[in-house]
Amino acid sequence: ASAVIEKDLAAGLLAKEVDADVLLILTDVPNVYVNFGKEDQKALETLSVQEAEELMAEGQFEAATMLPKIEASIDFINAGKGRHAIITSMDMAKDALAGRGGTTIA
């Protein structure tokens, strides 16, 4: 039998289980974007859970790329108080943890 393990959702579950305050998801882009790959693409620095859910409903995030990261972030945040998630690239990870880059969802 074959199975697919979604790494972003697994990371979110692990972060919930260890009661982490921050879920850091690394990807190949420095931010989450709306209209990704289009002329009017825009990097997002912060998102509320509600804004992220609205953008998901609009179809802003592709199923095989950013959508699982957003879903994992929302699930993690909703599972405890004071949590937030950061989505960014490896190059920006240190700055993003210091609040100077990436996309923070809270």
Secondary structure as UniProt FT lines:
FT   HELIX           7..17
FT   TURN            18..19
FT   STRAND          22..27
FT   STRAND          32..34
FT   TURN            36..37
FT   TURN            39..40
FT   STRAND          42..44
FT   STRAND          46..47
FT   HELIX           49..57
FT   TURN            58..59
FT   TURN            63..66
FT   HELIX           67..78
FT   TURN            81..82
FT   STRAND          84..89
FT   HELIX           90..92
FT   HELIX           93..97
FT   TURN            98..99
FT   STRAND          103..105
//
